[in-house]
Amino acid sequence: MFGRRAIGPSSVREGVRRLPRRPGGGFALFHLINSSLTFVLAFAQLFVFVRVLDAAFYATVVLVTSISIYLVPFDGALSKVAFVELRAEFLQHKTARASARVYRLYAAWLGLLALGVVALVGVAWLGPWTSVARPELIAYLLFCLLSNFWHYEVQSLGWALDQGMAYEKAELARRVAYAAVLAMLYVTGQFAVFAVAMVALLLLSLLWYGRVLARAGAPVGALRGGRAAELGDALTRMRGNLGSATAGSAADFMLMNGPYAIVTAVYGAGAPLIVLDTCQKLLRAIVTALRICSEALLPKQSAALHAGDYGRLRRGCRWSARRSLRAWRAAFWPIRGSSPTSSRPPSCRPP
């Protein structure tokens, strides 16, 4: 039988220390760092918002944030379609001609989002929710929507074209700048400046990474001269992948977004919505923690699947599952008050 090995913070640190030595470990390490920063900055933002913003305005900020949260499953579905469309072609031919279809789909989605923002501002301005139409809240909504696009649609393009490391480096720089802007908000209390600065950071990141994707064979210039019929053709070609990806996001949509709709309908934008948002942030942090290992292995696993190397594919899945469980148990080790143990085969190595 396999020996039992104590698992705690020290073993996790040892795993992180050895990670860069393995093939693809640099990308996995950067992804781990960025994912960890996601947790830290999420709670830092929560702390700053609670300390700086008054309760009524913060409740409106949570309401605006929930709009982007409702749209995450759609962003996730589009990112899955983009990855499937581009990955096989890139692995086989080192080309990305399918990127033209993906960009048309992305352009249509961004157009719908722009129309939605305009409609929301119009309804809020004419109705009883004029507070939502404040310029700083509109800028913050744009930041939230662009953040979804950056973290889902754009990131999946990088994974498909083996440009994940460039994305992780850009994301790390953006996170550091985000921390500085958050500190500025804490000191000055200027939410409008914070929102505009965050939008500017995202736009700069998108422009820079667009050049990276262009060098990888997926230039945004492929959209020039596009016709409406080409969008219809793209939707027809992607119909199967788009349908399955959207269906796969339905459960996540209900779990993560349903409570917001219920609490807002019953209690409005007040203290109960703030409490729910805090609990949902904890839930999202846990879910994201369990996805870290899987996402770090995605480029390698998709390459193994395309090559028909099912043994390597199975080893990768087992390694990801074990690492996720070990990270989960290590995270709750201080709460349990005792050192957890785990059965681990000596051969449990990343593929």
C-alpha positions in Angstrom: 0.0 0.0 0.0 1.1 3.6 -0.5 2.7 5.4 2.4 0.8 8.3 4.0 2.3 11.7 3.8 1.4 14.7 5.9 0.0 17.6 3.9 0.1 21.1 5.1 1.4 24.6 4.2 5.0 23.3 4.0 4.2 20.6 1.4 2.3 23.1 -0.6 5.3 25.5 -0.5 7.6 22.6 -1.6 5.3 21.9 -4.6 5.3 25.5 -5.6 9.1 25.6 -5.3 9.5 22.6 -7.6 6.9 23.7 -10.1 9.1 25.8 -12.4 11.4 22.9 -13.0 8.8 20.8 -14.8 7.8 21.2 -18.5 5.2 24.0 -18.7 5.8 24.7 -15.0 6.6 28.4 -15.6 3.1 29.0 -17.0 1.5 27.0 -14.2 3.5 29.1 -11.6 2.4 32.4 -13.1 -1.1 31.2 -13.3 -1.0 30.2 -9.6 0.4 33.6 -8.7 -2.3 35.4 -10.6 -5.0 33.2 -9.2 -3.7 33.8 -5.6 -3.7 37.6 -6.3 -7.3 37.3 -7.4 -8.3 36.1 -3.9 -6.2 38.7 -2.2 -7.4 41.6 -4.4 -11.0 40.5 -4.2 -11.0 40.8 -0.4 -8.8 43.9 -0.5 -11.4 45.5 -2.8 -14.2 44.4 -0.5 -12.3 46.0 2.5 -11.6 49.3 0.7 -15.2 49.6 -0.7 -16.7 49.0 2.8 -14.4 51.6 4.4 -14.5 54.3 1.7 -18.1 54.1 0.2 -21.2 54.9 2.1 -23.7 52.0 2.4 -26.2 53.3 -0.2 -23.6 53.9 -2.8 -21.9 50.6 -2.1 -25.2 48.8 -2.5 -25.5 50.3 -5.9 -22.0 49.3 -6.8 -22.8 45.7 -5.8 -25.9 45.9 -8.0 -23.9 47.1 -11.0 -21.3 44.4 -10.4 -24.1 41.8 -10.3 -25.0 42.8 -13.9 -21.6 41.6 -15.1 -21.8 38.5 -13.0 -25.0 37.5 -14.7 -23.1 37.6 -18.0 -20.2 35.5 -17.0 -21.7 32.2 -18.3 -22.1 33.7 -21.7 -18.5 35.0 -21.7 -17.4 31.5 -20.6 -19.4 29.9 -23.4 -17.8 32.1 -26.0 -14.3 31.5 -24.6 -14.9 27.7 -24.9 -16.0 28.0 -28.5 -13.0 30.1 -29.3 -10.6 27.6 -27.8 -12.2 24.7 -29.6 -12.2 26.5 -32.9 -8.6 27.6 -32.8 -6.7 24.9 -30.8 -6.9 22.0 -33.2 -5.9 24.1 -36.2 -3.0 25.7 -34.4 -1.7 22.3 -33.1 -1.9 20.8 -36.6 -0.9 23.6 -38.9 0.4 26.4 -36.6 -2.1 28.7 -38.2 -5.1 30.6 -36.8 -7.3 31.3 -39.8 -10.4 30.4 -37.7 -9.6 33.5 -35.7 -11.5 35.7 -38.2 -14.7 33.8 -37.3 -14.0 34.0 -33.6 -13.3 37.8 -33.8 -16.6 38.3 -35.7 -18.4 36.5 -32.9 -16.6 38.6 -30.3 -17.4 41.8 -32.2 -21.1 40.9 -32.2 -21.0 40.2 -28.5 -19.2 43.5 -27.7 -21.8 45.3 -29.8 -24.6 43.7 -27.9 -23.0 44.7 -24.6 -22.6 48.3 -25.8 -26.3 48.4 -26.8 -27.2 47.0 -23.4 -25.2 49.6 -21.5 -26.9 52.4 -23.5 -30.3 50.9 -22.9 -29.5 50.5 -19.2 -28.5 54.1 -18.9 -31.6 55.3 -20.7 -34.0 53.2 -18.5 -32.2 54.2 -15.3 -32.2 57.9 -16.3 -35.9 57.9 -17.2 -37.0 55.7 -14.4 -36.7 55.7 -10.6 -33.1 54.4 -10.7 -31.2 57.6 -11.6 -28.4 56.8 -9.2 -27.4 53.9 -11.5 -26.8 56.3 -14.4 -24.1 58.2 -12.5 -21.0 58.6 -14.7 -18.7 56.8 -12.2 -21.0 53.8 -12.0 -21.2 53.6 -15.8 -17.4 53.6 -15.9 -17.3 50.9 -13.3 -19.8 48.8 -15.3 -17.6 49.1 -18.4 -14.7 48.0 -16.3 -16.6 44.9 -15.1 -17.8 44.0 -18.6 -14.3 44.4 -20.1 -12.8 42.5 -17.2 -15.1 39.5 -18.1 -14.0 39.8 -21.7 -10.3 39.9 -20.7 -10.5 37.0 -18.3 -12.6 34.7 -20.5 -12.6 35.5 -24.3 -9.1 37.0 -24.5 -7.4 34.5 -22.1 -8.8 31.5 -24.1 -7.3 32.9 -27.3 -3.9 32.9 -25.6 -4.3 29.3 -24.4 -5.3 28.2 -27.9 -2.3 29.9 -29.6 0.3 28.9 -26.9 0.5 32.5 -25.7 -0.7 31.8 -22.2 2.6 32.9 -20.6 2.4 36.3 -22.3 -1.1 36.7 -20.9 -0.1 35.7 -17.4 2.7 38.3 -17.4 0.4 41.0 -18.6 -2.2 40.0 -16.0 0.5 40.1 -13.3 1.5 43.6 -14.3 -2.2 44.7 -14.4 -2.8 43.2 -11.0 0.1 45.1 -9.5 -1.3 48.3 -11.1 -4.7 47.4 -9.8 -3.4 47.2 -6.2 -1.8 50.6 -6.6 -5.1 52.1 -7.9 -7.0 50.4 -5.0 -4.6 52.0 -2.5 -5.2 55.4 -4.2 -9.0 54.9 -3.7 -8.4 54.1 0.0 -6.4 57.2 0.5 -8.4 59.7 -1.6 -11.9 58.2 -1.7 -12.2 59.2 -5.4 -14.3 56.4 -6.9 -14.7 58.1 -10.2 -10.9 58.3 -10.7 -10.6 54.6 -9.6 -13.2 53.5 -12.2 -11.7 55.4 -15.1 -8.2 54.2 -14.2 -9.3 50.6 -14.1 -10.9 50.9 -17.6 -7.7 52.5 -18.9 -5.6 49.7 -17.5 -7.8 47.1 -19.2 -7.8 48.9 -22.5 -4.0 49.1 -22.5 -3.8 45.4 -21.6 -6.1 44.5 -24.5 -4.2 46.7 -27.0 -0.8 45.1 -26.0 -2.1 41.6 -26.0 -3.8 42.2 -29.4 -0.3 42.7 -30.8 0.9 39.4 -29.2 -2.0 37.5 -30.8 -1.3 39.2 -34.1 2.3 37.9 -34.0 0.9 34.5 -33.3 -1.2 34.6 -36.5 -4.5 36.0 -35.2 -4.5 39.7 -36.1 -7.6 41.7 -35.2 -7.3 43.3 -38.7 -9.0 40.2 -40.1 -12.3 42.0 -39.2 -11.8 44.8 -41.7 -14.3 44.6 -44.6 -16.4 42.0 -42.8 -20.0 41.7 -43.9 -23.1 40.7 -41.9 -23.4 37.5 -43.9 -20.0 36.5 -42.6 -21.2 36.7 -39.1 -24.1 34.4 -40.0 -21.7 32.0 -41.6 -19.5 32.0 -38.4 -22.6 31.3 -36.2 -23.6 28.4 -38.5 -20.1 26.9 -38.3 -19.9 27.3 -34.6 -23.5 26.4 -33.8 -22.7 23.0 -32.3 -19.9 24.1 -30.1 -21.7 27.3 -29.1 -24.9 25.3 -28.2 -23.0 22.8 -26.0 -20.9 25.4 -24.4 -23.9 27.5 -23.5 -25.7 24.5 -22.1 -22.7 23.6 -20.0 -22.7 27.1 -18.5 -26.4 26.9 -17.4 -25.7 25.2 -14.1 -23.1 27.7 -13.2 -25.4 30.5 -14.1 -28.2 29.2 -11.8 -25.8 28.6 -8.9 -23.9 31.8 -9.0 -26.4 34.3 -10.3 -29.8 33.0 -9.2 -29.5 34.2 -5.6 -28.7 37.7 -6.7 -32.0 37.9 -8.7 -34.0 36.5 -5.8 -32.5 38.7 -3.1 -32.7 41.9 -5.3 -36.3 41.1 -6.1 -37.3 40.5 -2.5 -35.1 43.0 -0.6 -33.9 45.5 -3.3 -30.4 47.0 -3.4 -29.7 47.1 0.3 -27.8 45.4 3.2 -29.1 41.8 2.3 -27.6 42.2 -1.2 -24.2 43.2 0.4 -24.3 40.1 2.7 -25.1 37.8 -0.2 -22.4 39.4 -2.4 -19.8 38.7 0.4 -20.9 35.1 0.7 -20.8 34.6 -3.1 -17.3 36.0 -3.2 -16.2 33.3 -0.7 -17.9 30.6 -2.9 -16.3 31.9 -6.0 -12.9 32.0 -4.3 -13.3 28.3 -3.4 -14.5 27.3 -6.9 -11.6 29.3 -8.5 -9.1 27.5 -6.2 -10.2 24.1 -7.4 -9.9 25.3 -11.0 -6.3 26.5 -10.8 -4.6 23.1 -11.4 -7.0 22.2 -14.2 -6.5 25.6 -16.0 -2.7 25.4 -15.6 -2.7 22.0 -17.5 -5.2 23.0 -20.2 -2.7 23.7 -23.0 -0.8 20.5 -22.3 -3.9 18.4 -21.9 -5.4 19.7 -25.2 -2.2 18.9 -27.0 -2.2 15.4 -25.6 -5.8 14.9 -26.7 -5.1 16.1 -30.2 -2.0 13.8 -30.4 -4.1 10.8 -29.2 -1.8 10.3 -26.2 -4.6 9.1 -23.9 -2.2 7.8 -21.3 -0.7 11.2 -20.8 -4.2 12.7 -20.8 -5.3 10.3 -18.0 -2.1 11.0 -16.0 -2.7 14.7 -16.3 -6.3 14.4 -15.1 -5.3 12.3 -12.1 -2.5 14.7 -11.2 -4.9 17.7 -11.5 -7.5 16.1 -9.3 -5.1 15.1 -6.6 -3.4 18.5 -6.6 -6.8 20.2 -6.3 -7.8 18.0 -3.4 -4.5 18.6 -1.6 -4.7 22.3 -2.1 -8.3 22.2 -0.7 -7.3 20.2 2.4 -4.2 22.4 3.0 -6.3 25.5 2.8 -8.6 24.2 5.6 -5.7 22.7 7.6 -5.5 25.6 10.1 -9.3 25.4 10.7 -9.2 21.7 11.4 -6.4 22.1 14.0 -4.6 19.0 13.0 -2.3 18.0 10.2 -4.3 16.2 7.5 -2.9 13.2 5.7 -3.4 11.9 2.2 -2.7 8.7 0.3 -0.4 9.6 -2.5 1.4 7.3 -4.9 5.1 8.0 -5.3 4.6 8.3 -9.0 2.1 11.2 -8.7 4.0 13.6 -10.9 2.7 16.1 -13.4 2.7 14.5 -16.9 
